[in-house]
Amino acid sequence: MSQVVLITGASSGIGKTSALLLAERGYIVYAGTRTPEKFDTNAENLHVIQLDITDSKSIRTAVKKIHKEQGRIDVLVNNAGYGLVSTVEDVTEEEMFNQFNVNVFGIFRVCKEVIPLMRENNSGVIINISSFLGKIGLPLLTFYNSSKYAVEGITDSLRYELRDFNIRVHSIMPGFFSTNFAKDNLVANVSTFDENSPYANLVSNLAPNIVEQINEGNDAGEAAELIVKMIEDEASLARETVGDKARQFIPMRRELSDEDFERRVREYYKLNG
Ligand SMILES: NC(=O)c1ccc[n+]([C@@H]2O[C@H](COP(=O)([O-])OP(=O)(O)OC[C@H]3O[C@@H](n4cnc5c(N)ncnc54)[C@H](OP(=O)(O)O)[C@@H]3O)[C@@H](O)[C@H]2O)c1
């Protein structure tokens, strides 16, 4: 029997590529998106479904529909996310709430609806798409960083909470990937990007560099292949990296002291003032 997968934020990038790959491999895929009209496909086994992870009602409606059509959800990929680029002193209340509303509370909301179905089946896999920036801080990305650190925490705690119900929980920490992320899903705070900002030097050094690294990053297909592998291999690790930047920085993060690691990041991103 084919496994049923729900992916969030699936109209582009890693979500879309994974949805197409999983459908091709015979999974029944529900590609959750706020904008179903953006994902025009007639791929077999692939259902594009309206889903806004900031809206509990939208999530309940989507999960009910999948339950009615398939009777279960075997795999949940929490992929939807975006990045706020702002200093802490400039951020607005709305910007900081929204960053966590999507990247963190969105995961809680979707899990809240999907876990009971998995628990009833005594089986399930949850994969949270975090980031290598879920283990590494960078200036101007404090809100994105801390939201992804939270995703790592969710993964760690849920692994204990759901183990007795045979539900596996994992995170994937991608490096930079050449998706629509830099073009559509980096949200810049206006004051931080003002030319008279006291952070103007930092902004002009770092921001274009990050955008370039994302646009020249790895192919989303690599992340999609890892998602398939994690679903199929019961012995998968709690968390895995994918992409060059994650492979470069995560082992270093584990091996070095906080201070030595910070020195390496400062040198790499030319943050030495
Ligand atoms: N690209 C990278 O360099 C990189 C690196 C590390 C981690 N990641 C993570 O990988 C995941 C996928 O990103 P991607 O690179 O594939 O980027 P992408 O092509 O821009 O796709 C991001 C998806 O997230 C959803 N999303 C964005 N803003 C949202 C909002 N305000 N509310 C609800 N959903 C929203 C969108 O879903 P809809 O279909 O609903 O529009 C969109 O399809 C994200 O969690 C991102 O943080 C990306």
The ligand as an SDF file (V2000), in Angstrom:
LIG
                    3D

 48 52  0  0  0  0  0  0  0  0999 V2000
   16.9880   27.8560    0.2440 N   0  0  0  0  0  0  0  0  0  0  0  0
   17.8390   27.8340    1.2360 C   0  0  0  0  0  0  0  0  0  0  0  0
   18.9770   28.2780    1.1140 O   0  0  0  0  0  0  0  0  0  0  0  0
   17.4530   27.2030    2.5570 C   0  0  0  0  0  0  0  0  0  0  0  0
   18.4680   26.9060    3.4670 C   0  0  0  0  0  0  0  0  0  0  0  0
   18.1570   26.3180    4.6790 C   0  0  0  0  0  0  0  0  0  0  0  0
   16.8350   26.0460    4.9930 C   0  0  0  0  0  0  0  0  0  0  0  0
   15.8610   26.3480    4.0920 N   0  0  0  0  0  0  0  0  0  0  0  0
   14.4770   26.0470    4.4980 C   0  0  0  0  0  0  0  0  0  0  0  0
   13.8830   25.2030    3.5440 O   0  0  0  0  0  0  0  0  0  0  0  0
   12.4680   25.3980    3.5450 C   0  0  0  0  0  0  0  0  0  0  0  0
   11.9910   25.5420    2.1180 C   0  0  0  0  0  0  0  0  0  0  0  0
   12.5480   26.7000    1.5540 O   0  0  0  0  0  0  0  0  0  0  0  0
   12.9770   26.8000   -0.0030 P   0  0  0  0  0  0  0  0  0  0  0  0
   14.4260   27.0620   -0.0490 O   0  0  0  0  0  0  0  0  0  0  0  0
   12.4190   25.6850   -0.7580 O   0  0  0  0  0  0  0  0  0  0  0  0
   12.3120   28.2090   -0.3840 O   0  0  0  0  0  0  0  0  0  0  0  0
   11.0940   28.6030   -1.3160 P   0  0  0  0  0  0  0  0  0  0  0  0
   11.2880   28.0470   -2.6860 O   0  0  0  0  0  0  0  0  0  0  0  0
   11.0270   30.0730   -1.1740 O   0  0  0  0  0  0  0  0  0  0  0  0
    9.8340   27.9020   -0.6290 O   0  0  0  0  0  0  0  0  0  0  0  0
    9.4130   28.2660    0.6500 C   0  0  0  0  0  0  0  0  0  0  0  0
    8.0010   27.7910    0.9040 C   0  0  0  0  0  0  0  0  0  0  0  0
    7.6410   28.2080    2.2140 O   0  0  0  0  0  0  0  0  0  0  0  0
    6.3440   28.7010    2.2290 C   0  0  0  0  0  0  0  0  0  0  0  0
    6.2440   30.0150    2.8850 N   0  0  0  0  0  0  0  0  0  0  0  0
    7.0220   31.0820    2.7100 C   0  0  0  0  0  0  0  0  0  0  0  0
    6.5690   32.1210    3.4030 N   0  0  0  0  0  0  0  0  0  0  0  0
    5.4680   31.7020    4.0490 C   0  0  0  0  0  0  0  0  0  0  0  0
    4.5410   32.3350    4.9010 C   0  0  0  0  0  0  0  0  0  0  0  0
    4.6580   33.6270    5.2450 N   0  0  0  0  0  0  0  0  0  0  0  0
    3.5180   31.6060    5.3680 N   0  0  0  0  0  0  0  0  0  0  0  0
    3.3900   30.3130    5.0290 C   0  0  0  0  0  0  0  0  0  0  0  0
    4.2280   29.6600    4.2020 N   0  0  0  0  0  0  0  0  0  0  0  0
    5.2480   30.3530    3.7240 C   0  0  0  0  0  0  0  0  0  0  0  0
    5.8840   28.8890    0.7880 C   0  0  0  0  0  0  0  0  0  0  0  0
    4.7540   28.0520    0.7000 O   0  0  0  0  0  0  0  0  0  0  0  0
    3.4560   28.3040   -0.1900 P   0  0  0  0  0  0  0  0  0  0  0  0
    3.4860   27.1560   -1.1250 O   0  0  0  0  0  0  0  0  0  0  0  0
    2.3410   28.2640    0.7730 O   0  0  0  0  0  0  0  0  0  0  0  0
    3.6370   29.6370   -0.8840 O   0  0  0  0  0  0  0  0  0  0  0  0
    7.0290   28.4040   -0.0650 C   0  0  0  0  0  0  0  0  0  0  0  0
    6.6340   27.4200   -0.9830 O   0  0  0  0  0  0  0  0  0  0  0  0
   12.2090   26.6220    4.4280 C   0  0  0  0  0  0  0  0  0  0  0  0
   11.7650   26.1880    5.7040 O   0  0  0  0  0  0  0  0  0  0  0  0
   13.5920   27.2750    4.5400 C   0  0  0  0  0  0  0  0  0  0  0  0
   13.7400   27.9810    5.7590 O   0  0  0  0  0  0  0  0  0  0  0  0
   16.1350   26.9270    2.8910 C   0  0  0  0  0  0  0  0  0  0  0  0
  1  2  1  0
  2  3  2  0
  2  4  1  0
  4  5  1  0
  4 48  2  0
  5  6  2  0
  6  7  1  0
  7  8  2  0
  8  9  1  0
  8 48  1  0
  9 10  1  0
  9 46  1  0
 10 11  1  0
 11 12  1  0
 11 44  1  0
 12 13  1  0
 13 14  1  0
 14 15  2  0
 14 16  1  0
 14 17  1  0
 17 18  1  0
 18 19  2  0
 18 20  1  0
 18 21  1  0
 21 22  1  0
 22 23  1  0
 23 24  1  0
 23 42  1  0
 24 25  1  0
 25 26  1  0
 25 36  1  0
 26 27  1  0
 26 35  1  0
 27 28  2  0
 28 29  1  0
 29 30  1  0
 29 35  2  0
 30 31  1  0
 30 32  2  0
 32 33  1  0
 33 34  2  0
 34 35  1  0
 36 37  1  0
 36 42  1  0
 37 38  1  0
 38 39  2  0
 38 40  1  0
 38 41  1  0
 42 43  1  0
 44 45  1  0
 44 46  1  0
 46 47  1  0
M  CHG  2   8   1  16  -1
M  END
$$$$
